[in-house]
Structure formats: structure tokens, C-alpha cells
Amino acid sequence: MAERLKQAHARVSALNVSTDAKTALTRQLLIVTETAKRDLPGAARRLSRFVQDLDAGRPPLR
């Protein structure tokens, strides 16, 4: 999980989007990190959805 989060953070920092968008995406990853402390399976699901959205070319800005 830690390696997947690290990779996701690297992908977000490499995105060609505004600073505000990167900040929002980074916050989402930090929420996943916090969730992992209490609910590892739930955090893994959230991270998978996040990465799937990135892979599909639609940054998960929620």
C-alpha cells in the first residue's frame, strides 16, 4: 500500500494541471493515507479508484 501511494503521489506531481488541481489531488491522497491507518481494505479500494481515474485520463477532482 505504501508503495502504491508513493507511485500515486509521483503521478500527481507529474500531471500537467494547475497548482490548485494538484493540491486537491494531493489532499485526496492524504485522505487515503489517513484512511489506511484505520481501514486498510477501504483505503486500498479508494486508491484503486483514484488510480483508475488517472489511468482513464480523468483526474479524480471531487
BAKERO-427865 format. One record per residue: residue in three letters; x, y, z of N, C-alpha, C in turn. Coordinates in Angstrom, 1 decimal, m for minus. Example, Ala and Ser with C-alpha at 12.3 -4.5 7.8 and 13.67 -1.06 7.14 Angstrom:
residues 2
<bapa><r>ala</r><n_u>13.2</n_u><n_v>m5.7</n_v><n_w>7.8</n_w><ca_u>12.3</ca_u><ca_v>m4.5</ca_v><ca_w>7.8</ca_w><c_u>13.2</c_u><c_v>m3.3</c_v><c_w>7.8</c_w></bapa>
<bapa><r>ser</r><n_u>12.8</n_u><n_v>m2.2</n_v><n_w>7.1</n_w><ca_u>13.7</ca_u><ca_v>m1.1</ca_v><ca_w>7.1</ca_w><c_u>12.9</c_u><c_v>0.0</c_v><c_w>7.9</c_w></bapa>
***
This chain:
residues 62
<bapa><r>met</r><n_u>0.8</n_u><n_v>m1.2</n_v><n_w>0.0</n_w><ca_u>0.0</ca_u><ca_v>0.0</ca_v><ca_w>0.0</ca_w><c_u>0.9</c_u><c_v>1.3</c_v><c_w>0.0</c_w></bapa>
<bapa><r>ala</r><n_u>1.9</n_u><n_v>1.2</n_v><n_w>0.8</n_w><ca_u>2.8</ca_u><ca_v>2.4</ca_v><ca_w>0.9</ca_w><c_u>3.4</c_u><c_v>2.7</c_v><c_w>m0.5</c_w></bapa>
<bapa><r>glu</r><n_u>3.9</n_u><n_v>1.7</n_v><n_w>m1.2</n_w><ca_u>4.5</ca_u><ca_v>1.9</ca_v><ca_w>m2.5</ca_w><c_u>3.5</c_u><c_v>2.4</c_v><c_w>m3.5</c_w></bapa>
<bapa><r>arg</r><n_u>2.2</n_u><n_v>1.9</n_v><n_w>m3.4</n_w><ca_u>1.2</ca_u><ca_v>2.3</ca_v><ca_w>m4.4</ca_w><c_u>0.9</c_u><c_v>3.8</c_v><c_w>m4.1</c_w></bapa>
<bapa><r>leu</r><n_u>0.8</n_u><n_v>4.2</n_v><n_w>m2.8</n_w><ca_u>0.6</ca_u><ca_v>5.6</ca_v><ca_w>m2.5</ca_w><c_u>1.7</c_u><c_v>6.5</c_v><c_w>m3.0</c_w></bapa>
<bapa><r>lys</r><n_u>2.9</n_u><n_v>6.0</n_v><n_w>m2.8</n_w><ca_u>4.1</ca_u><ca_v>6.8</ca_v><ca_w>m3.3</ca_w><c_u>4.0</c_u><c_v>7.0</c_v><c_w>m4.8</c_w></bapa>
<bapa><r>gln</r><n_u>3.7</n_u><n_v>5.9</n_v><n_w>m5.6</n_w><ca_u>3.6</ca_u><ca_v>6.0</ca_v><ca_w>m7.0</ca_w><c_u>2.4</c_u><c_v>7.0</c_v><c_w>m7.4</c_w></bapa>
<bapa><r>ala</r><n_u>1.3</n_u><n_v>6.9</n_v><n_w>m6.7</n_w><ca_u>0.2</ca_u><ca_v>7.8</ca_v><ca_w>m7.0</ca_w><c_u>0.6</c_u><c_v>9.3</c_v><c_w>m6.8</c_w></bapa>
<bapa><r>his</r><n_u>1.4</n_u><n_v>9.5</n_v><n_w>m5.7</n_w><ca_u>1.8</ca_u><ca_v>10.9</ca_v><ca_w>m5.4</ca_w><c_u>2.8</c_u><c_v>11.4</c_v><c_w>m6.6</c_w></bapa>
<bapa><r>ala</r><n_u>3.6</n_u><n_v>10.5</n_v><n_w>m7.0</n_w><ca_u>4.6</ca_u><ca_v>10.8</ca_v><ca_w>m8.1</ca_w><c_u>3.8</c_u><c_v>11.1</c_v><c_w>m9.4</c_w></bapa>
<bapa><r>arg</r><n_u>2.8</n_u><n_v>10.4</n_v><n_w>m9.7</n_w><ca_u>1.9</ca_u><ca_v>10.6</ca_v><ca_w>m10.8</ca_w><c_u>1.2</c_u><c_v>11.9</c_v><c_w>m10.8</c_w></bapa>
<bapa><r>val</r><n_u>0.7</n_u><n_v>12.3</n_v><n_w>m9.6</n_w><ca_u>0.0</ca_u><ca_v>13.5</ca_v><ca_w>m9.4</ca_w><c_u>1.0</c_u><c_v>14.7</c_v><c_w>m9.6</c_w></bapa>
<bapa><r>ser</r><n_u>2.2</n_u><n_v>14.6</n_v><n_w>m9.1</n_w><ca_u>3.2</ca_u><ca_v>15.7</ca_v><ca_w>m9.2</ca_w><c_u>3.6</c_u><c_v>15.9</c_v><c_w>m10.6</c_w></bapa>
<bapa><r>ala</r><n_u>3.5</n_u><n_v>14.8</n_v><n_w>m11.5</n_w><ca_u>3.9</ca_u><ca_v>14.9</ca_v><ca_w>m12.9</ca_w><c_u>2.8</c_u><c_v>15.4</c_v><c_w>m13.8</c_w></bapa>
<bapa><r>leu</r><n_u>1.6</n_u><n_v>15.5</n_v><n_w>m13.3</n_w><ca_u>0.5</ca_u><ca_v>15.9</ca_v><ca_w>m14.1</ca_w><c_u>0.6</c_u><c_v>17.3</c_v><c_w>m14.6</c_w></bapa>
<bapa><r>asn</r><n_u>0.1</n_u><n_v>17.6</n_v><n_w>m15.8</n_w><ca_u>0.2</ca_u><ca_v>18.9</ca_v><ca_w>m16.4</ca_w><c_u>m1.2</c_u><c_v>19.6</c_v><c_w>m16.1</c_w></bapa>
<bapa><r>val</r><n_u>m1.4</n_u><n_v>19.9</n_v><n_w>m14.8</n_w><ca_u>m2.6</ca_u><ca_v>20.6</ca_v><ca_w>m14.4</ca_w><c_u>m2.2</c_u><c_v>21.8</c_v><c_w>m13.5</c_w></bapa>
<bapa><r>ser</r><n_u>m3.2</n_u><n_v>22.6</n_v><n_w>m13.1</n_w><ca_u>m3.0</ca_u><ca_v>23.7</ca_v><ca_w>m12.3</ca_w><c_u>m2.5</c_u><c_v>23.3</c_v><c_w>m10.9</c_w></bapa>
<bapa><r>thr</r><n_u>m1.9</n_u><n_v>24.3</n_v><n_w>m10.3</n_w><ca_u>m1.5</ca_u><ca_v>24.1</ca_v><ca_w>m8.9</ca_w><c_u>m2.6</c_u><c_v>23.7</c_v><c_w>m8.0</c_w></bapa>
<bapa><r>asp</r><n_u>m3.8</n_u><n_v>24.4</n_v><n_w>m8.2</n_w><ca_u>m4.9</ca_u><ca_v>24.1</ca_v><ca_w>m7.4</ca_w><c_u>m5.4</c_u><c_v>22.7</c_v><c_w>m7.6</c_w></bapa>
<bapa><r>ala</r><n_u>m5.4</n_u><n_v>22.2</n_v><n_w>m8.8</n_w><ca_u>m5.8</ca_u><ca_v>20.8</ca_v><ca_w>m9.1</ca_w><c_u>m4.8</c_u><c_v>19.8</c_v><c_w>m8.4</c_w></bapa>
<bapa><r>lys</r><n_u>m3.5</n_u><n_v>20.1</n_v><n_w>m8.5</n_w><ca_u>m2.6</ca_u><ca_v>19.2</ca_v><ca_w>m7.9</ca_w><c_u>m2.8</c_u><c_v>19.2</c_v><c_w>m6.4</c_w></bapa>
<bapa><r>thr</r><n_u>m3.1</n_u><n_v>20.4</n_v><n_w>m5.8</n_w><ca_u>m3.3</ca_u><ca_v>20.4</ca_v><ca_w>m4.4</ca_w><c_u>m4.5</c_u><c_v>19.6</c_v><c_w>m4.0</c_w></bapa>
<bapa><r>ala</r><n_u>m5.6</n_u><n_v>19.7</n_v><n_w>m4.7</n_w><ca_u>m6.8</ca_u><ca_v>18.9</ca_v><ca_w>m4.5</ca_w><c_u>m6.5</c_u><c_v>17.4</c_v><c_w>m4.6</c_w></bapa>
<bapa><r>leu</r><n_u>m5.8</n_u><n_v>17.0</n_v><n_w>m5.6</n_w><ca_u>m5.5</ca_u><ca_v>15.6</ca_v><ca_w>m5.8</ca_w><c_u>m4.6</c_u><c_v>15.1</c_v><c_w>m4.6</c_w></bapa>
<bapa><r>thr</r><n_u>m3.6</n_u><n_v>15.9</n_v><n_w>m4.2</n_w><ca_u>m2.7</ca_u><ca_v>15.5</ca_v><ca_w>m3.1</ca_w><c_u>m3.5</c_u><c_v>15.4</c_v><c_w>m1.8</c_w></bapa>
<bapa><r>arg</r><n_u>m4.5</n_u><n_v>16.3</n_v><n_w>m1.6</n_w><ca_u>m5.3</ca_u><ca_v>16.2</ca_v><ca_w>m0.4</ca_w><c_u>m6.1</c_u><c_v>14.8</c_v><c_w>m0.4</c_w></bapa>
<bapa><r>gln</r><n_u>m6.6</n_u><n_v>14.4</n_v><n_w>m1.6</n_w><ca_u>m7.3</ca_u><ca_v>13.2</ca_v><ca_w>m1.7</ca_w><c_u>m6.4</c_u><c_v>12.0</c_v><c_w>m1.3</c_w></bapa>
<bapa><r>leu</r><n_u>m5.2</n_u><n_v>12.1</n_v><n_w>m1.8</n_w><ca_u>m4.2</ca_u><ca_v>11.0</ca_v><ca_w>m1.5</ca_w><c_u>m3.9</c_u><c_v>11.0</c_v><c_w>0.0</c_w></bapa>
<bapa><r>leu</r><n_u>m3.8</n_u><n_v>12.2</n_v><n_w>0.6</n_w><ca_u>m3.6</ca_u><ca_v>12.2</ca_v><ca_w>2.1</ca_w><c_u>m4.8</c_u><c_v>11.6</c_v><c_w>2.8</c_w></bapa>
<bapa><r>ile</r><n_u>m6.0</n_u><n_v>11.8</n_v><n_w>2.3</n_w><ca_u>m7.1</ca_u><ca_v>11.2</ca_v><ca_w>3.0</ca_w><c_u>m7.0</c_u><c_v>9.7</c_v><c_w>2.9</c_w></bapa>
<bapa><r>val</r><n_u>m6.6</n_u><n_v>9.2</n_v><n_w>1.7</n_w><ca_u>m6.4</ca_u><ca_v>7.8</ca_v><ca_w>1.6</ca_w><c_u>m5.4</c_u><c_v>7.3</c_v><c_w>2.6</c_w></bapa>
<bapa><r>thr</r><n_u>m4.3</n_u><n_v>8.0</n_v><n_w>2.8</n_w><ca_u>m3.3</ca_u><ca_v>7.6</ca_v><ca_w>3.7</ca_w><c_u>m3.8</c_u><c_v>7.6</c_v><c_w>5.1</c_w></bapa>
<bapa><r>glu</r><n_u>m4.6</n_u><n_v>8.6</n_v><n_w>5.5</n_w><ca_u>m5.2</ca_u><ca_v>8.6</ca_v><ca_w>6.8</ca_w><c_u>m6.2</c_u><c_v>7.4</c_v><c_w>7.0</c_w></bapa>
<bapa><r>thr</r><n_u>m6.9</n_u><n_v>7.1</n_v><n_w>6.0</n_w><ca_u>m7.9</ca_u><ca_v>6.0</ca_v><ca_w>6.0</ca_w><c_u>m7.2</c_u><c_v>4.7</c_v><c_w>6.2</c_w></bapa>
<bapa><r>ala</r><n_u>m6.0</n_u><n_v>4.6</n_v><n_w>5.6</n_w><ca_u>m5.3</ca_u><ca_v>3.3</ca_v><ca_w>5.7</ca_w><c_u>m4.9</c_u><c_v>3.0</c_v><c_w>7.1</c_w></bapa>
<bapa><r>lys</r><n_u>m4.8</n_u><n_v>4.0</n_v><n_w>8.0</n_w><ca_u>m4.4</ca_u><ca_v>3.8</ca_v><ca_w>9.4</ca_w><c_u>m5.6</c_u><c_v>3.1</c_v><c_w>10.1</c_w></bapa>
<bapa><r>arg</r><n_u>m6.8</n_u><n_v>3.2</n_v><n_w>9.6</n_w><ca_u>m8.0</ca_u><ca_v>2.7</ca_v><ca_w>10.3</ca_w><c_u>m8.6</c_u><c_v>1.5</c_v><c_w>9.5</c_w></bapa>
<bapa><r>asp</r><n_u>m8.5</n_u><n_v>1.6</n_v><n_w>8.2</n_w><ca_u>m9.3</ca_u><ca_v>0.7</ca_v><ca_w>7.3</ca_w><c_u>m8.5</c_u><c_v>0.5</c_v><c_w>6.1</c_w></bapa>
<bapa><r>leu</r><n_u>m7.6</n_u><n_v>m0.5</n_v><n_w>6.2</n_w><ca_u>m6.7</ca_u><ca_v>m0.8</ca_v><ca_w>5.1</ca_w><c_u>m7.4</c_u><c_v>m1.2</c_v><c_w>3.8</c_w></bapa>
<bapa><r>pro</r><n_u>m8.4</n_u><n_v>m2.2</n_v><n_w>3.9</n_w><ca_u>m9.1</ca_u><ca_v>m2.6</ca_v><ca_w>2.7</ca_w><c_u>m9.9</c_u><c_v>m1.4</c_v><c_w>2.0</c_w></bapa>
<bapa><r>gly</r><n_u>m10.5</n_u><n_v>m0.6</n_v><n_w>2.9</n_w><ca_u>m11.2</ca_u><ca_v>0.6</ca_v><ca_w>2.3</ca_w><c_u>m10.3</c_u><c_v>1.6</c_v><c_w>1.6</c_w></bapa>
<bapa><r>ala</r><n_u>m9.1</n_u><n_v>1.8</n_v><n_w>2.2</n_w><ca_u>m8.1</ca_u><ca_v>2.7</ca_v><ca_w>1.6</ca_w><c_u>m7.6</c_u><c_v>2.1</c_v><c_w>0.3</c_w></bapa>
<bapa><r>ala</r><n_u>m7.4</n_u><n_v>0.8</n_v><n_w>0.3</n_w><ca_u>m6.9</ca_u><ca_v>0.2</ca_v><ca_w>m1.0</ca_w><c_u>m8.0</c_u><c_v>0.4</c_v><c_w>m2.1</c_w></bapa>
<bapa><r>arg</r><n_u>m9.2</n_u><n_v>0.3</n_v><n_w>m1.7</n_w><ca_u>m10.3</ca_u><ca_v>0.5</ca_v><ca_w>m2.7</ca_w><c_u>m10.3</c_u><c_v>1.9</c_v><c_w>m3.2</c_w></bapa>
<bapa><r>arg</r><n_u>m10.2</n_u><n_v>2.8</n_v><n_w>m2.3</n_w><ca_u>m10.2</ca_u><ca_v>4.2</ca_v><ca_w>m2.7</ca_w><c_u>m9.0</c_u><c_v>4.6</c_v><c_w>m3.6</c_w></bapa>
<bapa><r>leu</r><n_u>m7.9</n_u><n_v>4.0</n_v><n_w>m3.2</n_w><ca_u>m6.7</ca_u><ca_v>4.3</ca_v><ca_w>m4.0</ca_w><c_u>m6.8</c_u><c_v>3.6</c_v><c_w>m5.4</c_w></bapa>
<bapa><r>ser</r><n_u>m7.4</n_u><n_v>2.5</n_v><n_w>m5.5</n_w><ca_u>m7.6</ca_u><ca_v>1.8</ca_v><ca_w>m6.8</ca_w><c_u>m8.5</c_u><c_v>2.7</c_v><c_w>m7.7</c_w></bapa>
<bapa><r>arg</r><n_u>m9.6</n_u><n_v>3.2</n_v><n_w>m7.1</n_w><ca_u>m10.5</ca_u><ca_v>4.0</ca_v><ca_w>m7.9</ca_w><c_u>m9.7</c_u><c_v>5.3</c_v><c_w>m8.3</c_w></bapa>
<bapa><r>phe</r><n_u>m9.0</n_u><n_v>5.9</n_v><n_w>m7.5</n_w><ca_u>m8.2</ca_u><ca_v>7.1</ca_v><ca_w>m7.8</ca_w><c_u>m7.3</c_u><c_v>6.8</c_v><c_w>m8.9</c_w></bapa>
<bapa><r>val</r><n_u>m6.5</n_u><n_v>5.7</n_v><n_w>m8.9</n_w><ca_u>m5.6</ca_u><ca_v>5.4</ca_v><ca_w>m10.0</ca_w><c_u>m6.3</c_u><c_v>5.1</c_v><c_w>m11.3</c_w></bapa>
<bapa><r>gln</r><n_u>m7.4</n_u><n_v>4.4</n_v><n_w>m11.2</n_w><ca_u>m8.2</ca_u><ca_v>4.1</ca_v><ca_w>m12.4</ca_w><c_u>m8.6</c_u><c_v>5.3</c_v><c_w>m13.1</c_w></bapa>
<bapa><r>asp</r><n_u>m9.1</n_u><n_v>6.3</n_v><n_w>m12.3</n_w><ca_u>m9.5</ca_u><ca_v>7.6</ca_v><ca_w>m12.8</ca_w><c_u>m8.3</c_u><c_v>8.3</c_v><c_w>m13.5</c_w></bapa>
<bapa><r>leu</r><n_u>m7.1</n_u><n_v>8.2</n_v><n_w>m12.9</n_w><ca_u>m5.9</ca_u><ca_v>8.8</ca_v><ca_w>m13.5</ca_w><c_u>m5.6</c_u><c_v>8.1</c_v><c_w>m14.8</c_w></bapa>
<bapa><r>asp</r><n_u>m5.7</n_u><n_v>6.8</n_v><n_w>m14.8</n_w><ca_u>m5.4</ca_u><ca_v>6.0</ca_v><ca_w>m16.0</ca_w><c_u>m6.3</c_u><c_v>6.3</c_v><c_w>m17.1</c_w></bapa>
<bapa><r>ala</r><n_u>m7.6</n_u><n_v>6.6</n_v><n_w>m16.8</n_w><ca_u>m8.6</ca_u><ca_v>6.9</ca_v><ca_w>m17.8</ca_w><c_u>m8.5</c_u><c_v>8.3</c_v><c_w>m18.3</c_w></bapa>
<bapa><r>gly</r><n_u>m7.6</n_u><n_v>9.1</n_v><n_w>m17.8</n_w><ca_u>m7.4</ca_u><ca_v>10.4</ca_v><ca_w>m18.2</ca_w><c_u>m8.4</c_u><c_v>11.4</c_v><c_w>m17.6</c_w></bapa>
<bapa><r>arg</r><n_u>m9.0</n_u><n_v>11.0</n_v><n_w>m16.5</n_w><ca_u>m10.0</ca_u><ca_v>11.9</ca_v><ca_w>m15.9</ca_w><c_u>m9.5</c_u><c_v>12.1</c_v><c_w>m14.4</c_w></bapa>
<bapa><r>pro</r><n_u>m8.7</n_u><n_v>13.1</n_v><n_w>m14.1</n_w><ca_u>m8.3</ca_u><ca_v>13.3</ca_v><ca_w>m12.7</ca_w><c_u>m9.4</c_u><c_v>13.3</c_v><c_w>m11.8</c_w></bapa>
<bapa><r>pro</r><n_u>m9.4</n_u><n_v>12.6</n_v><n_w>m10.7</n_w><ca_u>m10.5</ca_u><ca_v>12.5</ca_v><ca_w>m9.8</ca_w><c_u>m10.6</c_u><c_v>13.7</c_v><c_w>m8.9</c_w></bapa>
<bapa><r>leu</r><n_u>m11.1</n_u><n_v>14.8</n_v><n_w>m9.5</n_w><ca_u>m11.3</ca_u><ca_v>16.0</ca_v><ca_w>m8.7</ca_w><c_u>m12.7</c_u><c_v>16.0</c_v><c_w>m8.1</c_w></bapa>
<bapa><r>arg</r><n_u>m12.8</n_u><n_v>15.7</n_v><n_w>m6.9</n_w><ca_u>m14.1</ca_u><ca_v>15.7</ca_v><ca_w>m6.2</ca_w><c_u>m14.1</c_u><c_v>16.7</c_v><c_w>m5.1</c_w></bapa>
***
